């Protein structure tokens, strides 16, 4: 094997330090990749795989142009990879041997600052996870694009997983010795990129960020996060904000299944914002507001005072239509201050973005004035920083032109009059070019060559060009020949070269000076980061609340109230999403009444009648109320729920080797073990994934456990009509059903929830709507009639609840079925037999466990012997 070149040795040495990342190795105008990096990158980026060398020593290789590398890196990051950016760090002209190269930045899913990976209205969280000996977990997170930082301690791993998943974490930083089973469980629920950091010493420069951290565990967790950022980003992190400590029990808890089932931020089927609750309540007009409203939906409040404070602000905005619309018009012209602050701190902001910052800050006094008109008591809470940033506005006004170029190295950014020396260079450059133009006209007149022109290129500088056809018109010795072309000659003069030196010196110094002045302005802007971030937070909150007011007015929502007695009284409640996608006026509103003696609702009714919609509707109204938004109803009184659990729909989890029924049971188990009296539980069709009696027994046991032990507000939907008898034994359970009527052989779903139980499910009718073959549905009708007529047979489906005298048939088959069909003669019975029969009639066999039933039968046999 041939010996590696010095350059390839340099590559291998740097690659050894970044084994988990693509190494973009700068060679001239390209970033090159080699070996396995090249093979995988060619596949993922769909670019050509080439090679370096010949035969067995050929090295796989691919590359991308440096000027378009950002789009390629973004594509890799979006797929969950990391990219190590390796640049030349010394001037090739001064290098001895191979030009020195270093990794100047590590790009990862959690540290990207721009590109397609960053969604305008979504946060991009990086989370550090630390495990402690007392079996607690410390989580520290940041959104590097905005500087937001937060931390918490969590005891249960499942809660850790839900916290990570709910925030949409893109990358997780852990210690190298963390139990791999923990990582496996996390990635099963929420796939993300894993990174490692073992250093947990808090750097002195960032101690001030930890003022709110009074726990050593939280400090260690945040230090791990910081060390990873410092090591990978290799630049200023001045925009990071002080860490806020949050408790998971400070917000309504919803696991990933619940958020998915309720379609809070994305639809179940298409995984898009459209069709979700977010698509309805997000009426924000700024990117900052869009991120905040998503965050609020994922973490509803449980502090009644804080909730009502938001509702008061919504009311203020709702009652002032014209002022609110003027406010929203001004907000539309505010750029993303949070991410602009991040780019300023990173040193990646350009002049055009600084102008956007200036225009946004100039809107603050106007916003303040509109707020004073609508909610004067809130002005002090939201504003107070605009006086401090006025100096920054003045600086940006004086220094930058109104429409600067995107590039910061080609000039054209700094306003005339801002810097005397720059103006001098500009004048020299402008006058020099004017002199060139005048020289061209003069030479044309004096030589008589009308096509004579003065041009410029980087190799020869300025030159006079004359076509061959006109060479005879030039006086001998007038010019000094510089270059011969096919159809022309190029010349110079001493005077032209002197002016060229002046112009080029002015342009070179002008560009460098202008860039230096821009960097100074950018550095000056860094000193205002804290004020910019404070204003960004206020403006985003105003945007969200004004959006709540807008949607509440447009869709006729009402202000919810909160019950201290755990009562629910929703009159004419509506599903906020469903009502917007059906024809106006067609949605059937429903009441939800739950109070003492009515803690659980057992919901029966036809398929497709709206049971699931009714259940989700209650949860969504609770979420809306607890984020501070009005709700779709005529009136709504709700308790404040600490948690919401749903088990609506299920699918096989093939990656974990779990069946639909197992997924159903695991989700149900989570609800039963985590719920409290102040929780809301929605269970839909529990037990349908197994045999009829298995499922019915499980469903009843779950209902009884919630009723007797958990005591949470519960909606339980079922097709097991036998369970409707539970209202006789469970005092806080009530039957409701979604009504339907039959007209001329067709079923009409009324979508109205009323008290009482349904008599049938109309499953065959739904099958007909789905256009199953007629032979199938007709056969099903025949079988259904037979099943309904054979309720005494334990082997057939139990369609109707058996009478007390028939309940033994659930457990014992008749040994002589033919004889049992014959008419039996009446016989006299003894006193002991009468006693047994009375005992049998009084016993509620349907609600006995199999063991209890066997014991009961044994007791009856003993009495008869």
N, C-alpha and C positions, 0 to 999 in steps of 0.2 A: 504493500500500500504506500502511495506517494506521501511525502511529508506535507503537512498543512502549511499554507502560506501564513506570514505574520498576521495578515488581516483576518484569516479564518481562525487562527488561534485567539485573536482578540474577540471574535464573535463567540467562540465556544466558552471562553472565560466569562463573558457577560451573561450568556445564556444559562450557564450553570447556576447563576444567582437568581434566575427567574424561570424556574422549571415549569411553573403552573401558568405561564403567560406566553402569548405570541410575542416574539421579539422582533419589532420593526427596526431593522438595522439600516441606518442612513448611509447610502453610498451615492454620492453625487445628487442627482435629481430624483432618486428613487429610494423607497424603503424596501429592503430586500429581506426575504425569509429563507431559511435553509433547512435541510433534513426533514424531520417529522412536522415541524412548523409549516414548511412549504407544502407538503402533501395535504395536510388538513386545511390550510388556508385556501389552497387552490380549489378544494372541494366545497368549502363553506362559502367562498366568495365568488365561485364560478369564474376563476381566472386561469390563465394558461400556466401549467407546470413545466418549467424548463430545467436546465441542469448546468452545472459548472464542472469542467473537466471532462475526461474521456474514459470509456471502458469501465472497469470495476471501481475506479476512483471517482466516478461521476457523482456529484453531490446534487440532490434534488433542490430546486431553487424556484422562487417566484417573487414577484415584486409589484408594487403599486407606486404611481407618481406621487411625489411629496405634496404637490399642490392640490391633489384630490384625495389624500390619504384619510381625511376626516370621515368621509362617507364609508370607506372600507372599515375603519376602526369602529364606527358606530354600528355597523352590521354585525361585527363580531361581538361587541358588547351586548347588543340586543339578544344574541343567542346565548348569553351567559358566560362568555369567555372574558379573559383579561388580556390587555395589550401593554407591553413594556416598550416605551418610546425611547429609542437609543439615538442620540444626536452627536455630531461632532462638537467638541467643546474647546477646540483650539483652532487657530488660523492655519489652514493647510500650507500657506506660504512659510510659516515659521516652524512647522512641525519637522522633527527629525525622525525619519522612519514613518511608521503608521500613525495617521492622525488619531489623536486621543478621542475616544468616544465614551459616553456614559449614558445610563438610563436617566433621563431627566424627569420622567413622570410615568406612573403606573396607572393606566386607565382600567377601571373595573365597573361593573354594573352599579355599584353603590357610590361611586365617586365621580361619575360623569357630570360635567357642568353644562354641556350643550349637546346638540346632535339629536338624531331621531329618537334616541333612547329617552330623552327628557320630554314628557308630555306637559303641555302648558298648564293644565288644570289638575295635575297630579304631583304629589310629593315623590321624591326619589330617596328612600330611606336606606341608610347603612346602619346596622345594629351590631353591637358587641354584646356577647353573652358570656357571663362568668358563673361558674358553679362553685358553691361553698360547702364546707364540711357539714354544716347544719342542714344540708339538703335544700337550701334556698338558691334562687337564681337571681343574678343581677343583670338588668338589661339597660344599656345606654344606647340611644339612637341619635342620629343627626341627618338632616337633609342638607348636604353640602351646598346645594344651589341656593338655599335661603339662609343658612346659618342656624336654623332651629335645632336646639339640643334638648333632650329630655332623658330621664332615667327613672327606674322603678325596681322594686324587689318583689319577686313572685315566688310562692311556695310550690305550687303544683306545675308539673311539666306541661300538662294539657293547657293550662292557662298561659304558659309561656308560648306554646305553639299558636294559640289563638291570638295572642298579642302580636306576635311576629306576622302572622297571616293577615290580620285585620288592618295593619298599617301598610300592607303591600310591600314588605321589605324585599329589596333586590339582592342584598348581600349580607352575610352573617360572618362576623369576626369572632373566633373562639381560640382558646388555648390549644396547643398541639396535643395535650394529654386529656382533652375532654373525651368522655366515654363515647365511642362511635355509635353505640346504640341510640344515644340521645340525638345525634345528628341524623341518623337514619329515620327516626320517628318524625323529626321536624321536616325532613325533605319529602317524606311520604305525604304529608299534609300540605306542604307549601314548598315546591321546588325553588331553590335559590342557589346562588354562588357562595361557596364556603371559602373563607380566608383565615389565616392563622396569625396570631400575635401573642407572644408570651411576655413581652415587656409591659409592666403595669406601674411604672413609676410616673408620677405626674410631673410633667415639665413645668419649670418655674414660670415661663411666659404665659401659661394658661391656668394658673392657680385661681385667678380672679373669676374664672368661669364656674368654679365650684362653690361659690358663696352659699348656695342653697343646699349643698350636699353635706348633711350632718352625719352620714353613715359611711364608715370605712368601706363597706361593700360597694356602695354606690360610687364612691371615689375611685375604687379599684376598677370597676366596670367602665367608668368614663375614661379613666387613664388608658385602659387597653384600647379603647376607640381612638383616643387622641394619638397614641403612639403609632397606631396603624396609619392614620391620616398623615402624620408628620413623615413617616418612613416612605409612604407611597407618593405623596403629592409634591414634596420638596419645594414648597412655596408658602407664602403667608396665609394664615388662617384667621386673620383679624376679624373677619365677619362672623365668626362663631359667637352665638349669643349665650348668656348665662344658662346653665342647665336648670330646667324646671323639673321638679319631682312630682310625679303623678302616682296615684294609687289606682290599681285596676278596679277597686271597688268604689272609686269616685265617679265611675261612669256605669251606665247600663251595660251589663255584660251580654254579649251575643257571640256564640261560637261561630266558626266558619260555616258550619252546616246551616245555622239559622240565618246568617247574612246572605248565604246563597239562596236558601229557600224563599226568603222574603224579597229577594231581588232588590236589595238596597242600593247597590251602586252599579250593577250590571245584570242583564237579563240571563235567565237560566239557560236558554237555548243558544243564543248567539253570542253570549259573553260581551255584549256591547252596552253602552250607557243607555241607548234608546230602550224603552220598556222597563226601566228601573225607577225606583223612587227618586233617585238623584236627578233623572232627566226631567222630573216634574218640578221639584223644589229649587233646582239650580237655575235661578234667573239672574245670576251674577253677570256683570259686564266687564270684570277684570279677571286676569289669570289668578291673582292672589285670592280673590273672593271665591273662585271656583275650587281652589285647593282647600280653602277653609270649610266650605259647606260640605265637601266630601268627608273631611275630617270630623265634622260635627255629626253627620249621619252615622258614621262608623262608631262614634263614641257619644251617645246621648247622655245628658246630665242626669244626676239623681238628686242634686241639691235644689229643692223647691225654690229657694230665694233666687238662685242664679237663673233658673228657668223662667221665673216670672219677670225677672229683670229684662231678659231678652224679649219676652212677650210684650212688655210695656213699650219697648223701643219699636217693635213691629206695629203696635197700635198707633204710636205717634206718627210713623211713616204712612200708615194706612189712612189716617185721617187728614193727610195733607197731600192730595194727589199732585197738584201742580208743582209744589216745592220738591216732592219726591222725584217727579220726572225730570225736573231741572237738575237735581242732584245726580241722577243716573246718567244724564247727558254729559255732565262734567266727568263722572267716573269713567265713561267710555274713552276719555282722552288721557287716562292715567295708565302708564305702562307698568310693567311688572317690577315694582320697586324692590321686592325681596330678592329677586334673582339679579337685578342690576347691582344691588349692594354686594352680592356674592361675587359677581364678575369684577367689580371694582377691587375688592379685597384680593382676588386671585391675580389681578394685573392683566386680565384678559379682555377688559372692556375697551371698546373702540370709541372714537369721537362721536359717531352717530348715536351710540347708546348713551353717552353723557348728555347729549342734547335731549334725548328722550327723558332722561332723569330730570333735567332742568324744566322741561315742559310739564312733567308730572308734578314737580314741587310747586310750580307756579299755580297749579290748580287748588292747592291746599286752602288758601284764604277764601276762595269761592265755595269750596266744600264746607268750610267752617261756617260761612254765612248761611248756607242752606240748612245746616243742622241747627243753628241758632233759631231759625224760624220754626222748625218742627219739634225739636227736643232740646230746648235751651239748657236743661239740667245735665245734658250729656256732653256739652262742648268741652268742659274741663277734663272729662275722662278720656276723650278721644284726641284732643288737640292740646298744644302747648309746646310743640317742637318746631312750629313753622318759623318762629322768630330766629331760632338758632340756624336754620338752614338758609335763611335769606342771604347770608354771606356767601354760601355756596352758589346760590342762584346768580348772584351778582358776578362771581368769578367766572361761571360758565358763560354768562352773557357777554362778558368782556373778552373772553379768551377764544371761544369757538364760533365758527360761522354757523349759520342756521341749517345748512344742508351739506355737512362734511362727507367726504368719501368714507367707505367702509375700511379701506386700508389705512393704517396709521404710519406707514413708512414712505408714502409717496407724496406727502405734502397736501396743501389745500385745506387744512383743518383750522389753523389759527387765524383769528380775525385781524385785519389790518389795524394798526394802531396799538396793538397789545404789547408789542416788543420792538424797540427802536432798531436794534441790530438786524432783526429779521426783516423789517421794512426796508433797510438799506440793501440787504442782499436781494430782496424781491425787486427793488428798483433797478439794481444793477442787471439782474437777469432780464427784466422787462425791457430796459433801455438797450441792453446788448442785443436782444432779439430784434428790437426796432431798428437798431443800427445795421444788423444783418439784412433786414428787408430793404432798407434804404440803399445799402451797398449793391444789392442785386439789381435794383432799378437803375442805379448810376452806371453799373458795368454794361447793362444792356444798351443804354443810350450811347456810351462812349465807344463800344465795340461794334454796335449795329447788329449784334446777335440777339434777336428777340426771344429765342428759346433758352438762353443762358439762365441757369438757376444755381442757387446756393443751397446745398443740402447738408445733412449731418448723419454720421453713423458712429457707433461706439469705438470702432477700430481706428478710423482716420480723423474723426472729429468733423469740423466744418470744411467744406470744399466747394470749389466752383466747377460746375460741369458744363461742357460744351460738346454738342454732337459733332461727329466726324464731318458731316456735310458743311459745318460752319467754321471749321478750324482755319481755313484760309483767310477768314476775316479778322483773326486775332493778330495784333501787332507783335512783332518778334520780341521775345523776352519780357512780355507784359506779366505773364504768370509763371510759377514754378510747377512743373509737372509732378503729380503725386501718384496717379493710378491710371492705367489704361484699361478700358472696357472694350467690348466688341464693337459698340456703336458710338462710343464717346470717350473723351479724355477728361480727367479730373485734375484740378489745379489748386494751389494754395498761394497766398501772398503773406509776407511778414505781418502786414497790418491785420489780416484775417486771423492769423494764428494768435496774435496778441489779444485780440478781442475774444477769441475762443477761450483762451486761458481765463480771462476775466469772467466770462459767462459761466463756464463749467465750474469754476471755483465758487461762484456765487450760488449756483444751483446745488452743488454738493453740500456746501455749508448751510444753505437754506434748508434743505431737507433734513439734515442732521439736527440743526438748531430747532426746527419746527417739531421734530419728534421729541427732542429733549424737553421742549416747552410743554408738549402734550403730556409727557410722563410726569412732569411737575404738577400739572393740573390734576392728573389722575391720583397722584399721591396726596395732594391736598384734599381731594374728595374722600379719601380713606378716613380722614379725621371726623367725618360726619356720618360714619356708618351706623352708629348707635341711634342717632336721631332719625335717619332714613328708615331703619328697621322698625322703630316705634311707630312712625307714621304709616308704614306699610301694614302693620298689624291693625291699626285703627281703621284705615281705609278698607281693608279686606272685611273687617267686621261690619262696617257700615254697608258695604256692598251686599253682604249676605242678608242682613236684616231688611234692607230695602227690597231685595229680591223676594224675601218671604212675604213682605207686604204686597208686592206686585202680584205674585201668584195667588195670594189669599183673596185679593180683590177680583182678579180675573175669574177664578174658579169658585167664588162664593164660599170660602172657608170661614169658620168661626173660631173665636178664641176659646181654647179649652180651659177648664177649671180643674182643680185637683182635690180629691177626696182624702180626708184624714181617716176615714172609716173603711178604706179599702173597697169602696163601692165603684161600680162602673155603670154609668148611665149615658149611653150614646144614643141619641135620637136621630134617625135618618142618616146613619153613617154610610159613607161611600168609600170604595177602594180608590185611592188617589190616581192610580195608573189606569186601571180598567175603565173608569168613567171617561177618560180622555180618548180612548181608542175605539169606543163604540159610538153609534149615532147619538147625537145630542138629544137628551130627554128620554133615552131608552134604558138608562141604568136604573135598577131597582134598589133604592136605599133600604137599609135595614137597621133596626134597633139592636143594641146589645145591652142587656140589663143583668147585672150580676151584683148581688149583695148578700147579706147574711141569709143563709138558707138557700142560696143560689150561687155557690162557689164554683160549681162545675156544670158545664153544659154538655150533654151528650147529644150529638147532632146526627140525625139520620135523614135520609132523603135520596132521591134518584141520583144516578150518575149524571154528571154535567149540569146539575141544578145550581151549583154555586157554593157547595159546602167549603171547599178550600179557599175560595175567594172571601167568604165570610170570615174564616179564621184568620187569613193573612191581613184582612182589612183591620181587624182589631189591633194586631201587632203593629201595623204601619201607622195607625193613628196614635198609638202610644209612643212610637219612635218620633213622629212629627211633633207631638206635644212636648216631648222631653228635649228636643233640640231647640225649642222656642219658636216653633212655627204654628200658625193656625192650622185647623184640621177640617177635612171635608165632612161636615155634618150640620144638622140644624142646631144641635147643642151637644156638648160633650163634657162629661165629668169623669175623670180617670184617677186611679191611684198612681203613685209614682212607682214604677216597676224597677227592681234592682237588676233583674235578669229576664231575658226572653229565650225560650227554648222552642224549637220546632222540629217535628219529624213529619215532613210533608214530602212524599215522593222519595224514592231511593233507587240506587243502581248498584250493580256489582262493583266492588273495588278490586279489580283483577290484579292490580299491582301488589296488593297486600294479600291476595288470595282469599278475599272475603266475599261471601255471597250477598245478594240483596238482603236476605233476612238477617244475616249477621250484621250488616251495616245498620239495618233498622234497629236491631237490639242494642248495638253499641251507642247509637244516638239516643235511644230511649234511656239506657242506663245512665248516660251523662246527665240527662235532664233529672232523673229521679234522685241521683246522688248529689247534684249541685244546687237544685232549686230550693228556695226558701218560701216562706209564707207570702213574701212580697214579690214573688216571681210570676211570670205568665208562661204557661205551657200550652203549646198547640200540638196535638197528636192526631194524625190522620191515618185511619185504616191500619192501626197497629194489629199485628197478628195475621195479616192476609198472606204472608209469605210461607205459611206452613199449613198443616192440615186443619180442617174446620174446628175440631175440638181443641187441638193444641192452641190454635190462634185465639179461639174464644176464651179459653181458660187464661191465657196470658193477658188478653185485653182486660178481662174482669179483674184479675189480680193487680194489674197496673192501675186501673181506676180506683180500686179499693185502697191501694197503697198511697196514691196521691190524696185521696179523700181523707184518709184517716191519719196519715203521717206527715206528708209534705204540706198540705193545706194551701197549695198555690192556686191562683185563679187558673182554670183549665178549660180549654175547648177540646172535646174528644169526638172526632168524627168516625163513624163506623157503619158498616153494612150488616153487622151482626145484630139483627133486630131483637134477638133474645136478651141483649144487654139492656134494653129499655126497661126491663123489669127491675133494674137496680134502683130506680128512684123510690121503690118501696122500702128498701133496706138502707139506703144511703141518704141521710136527711138533707145534705147540701148539694145533691145532684138533681138536676132538672133536665127533662127531655125537651129538645126543640127539634124541628125538622124543616127542611126546605120543601115548600109545597109544590105540588104538580097536579094537574087535572087531565083526565082523558076525555077527548072530544072526537067522536066519529072514528074511534080506533087509533087516534094519534095522541101522543103525550105532549102537553104544553107545560113547559117549565115556567113557573111563576117567579122563581128566584127570591121568594119572600120567606124569611125565616119566622116561624110562628111556634108557639108552645105546643107540646105534644110530640108523639112519635109518628114516624112514617110507616105505612103499611107494606111498602115494597120498594125495590130499588130500580126497576125498569132497565136492568142491564141489557136485556135482549133488545129493547127498543133502541138503545144507544148503538148496539151492534148493527142494527138495521140502518141507522144513520151513517155508520161507517161503511155501509154497502158490502157487508159480508155476503157470501153467496146465499141466495134464498133458501136453498136446501139446508144450510147450516142453521139459520135462524128459525125455520119452521121446526126442525128437529129439536132445537133447544126449547121451543114453546111446549112441545109434547113432553119432553123430559121434565120440564119445570112443573107441569101439572101432576106428573107421576110423583115427583119428589114431595110436592105439597100434600099429596094424598097419603104419603107413607111416613108421616112424622113419627110414627111409633117405632120405626126400624132404626136401630142404632147405627146401622151401616150406611144409611142414606143421609144426605145433608139435612140438617135440622132447620127447616124453613120457618116454622112457627114454634113458639115456646110451648112445651107440653104442659098439660094440666097436672095438678098435684098427684092425681091417681095414676097418671101415666109416667111419672118421673123415673120409676124404677127401670123403665125400658131404656133409659140412657146407659145403664150399667149392666143389665142382665138380658140376654137374648132368651126368647121363649123356646123351650126345648121341644115344644110340640106346636109349631106354627100352624099346621093344618087344622088341628083341633081347636086352636084358639079362634079360628075364623067361624067355627060352628056355634050355633046358638046354645048357650049353656043353660041348663035348668036352674031355677032359683033354689038356693039351699039356705037352711037356717044356720046361724053362726053363734058360737059361744061367746060368753062375756069377755073371755081373754082375747078372742079373735077381734071382737069389736074394739077392745082397747088398743090392739095393734093397728087396726085400720085408722082409728082416730089419730093415733100418734103419727102414722104415715101421712095422713092428709095435712096435718099441721106443719110437717117438716118441709122447709124450702130446699128441696133436693137440688134444684138448678144451681144454687149458690154454694154447694158443698164441693170440697175437693174430693178426688177419687178415694183417698185414704179414709176421709170422714164418711163417705158413702158406704164403703165396705164395712166400717165399724158399725154404722147404723143398721145395715142389713143383718149383720151378725147379732146385734141386740134384738132385732125383731124375731129372728129365728129362735133365739134363746127363750123369748117370751112364749112362742108358740109350742115349744117342746114340752 
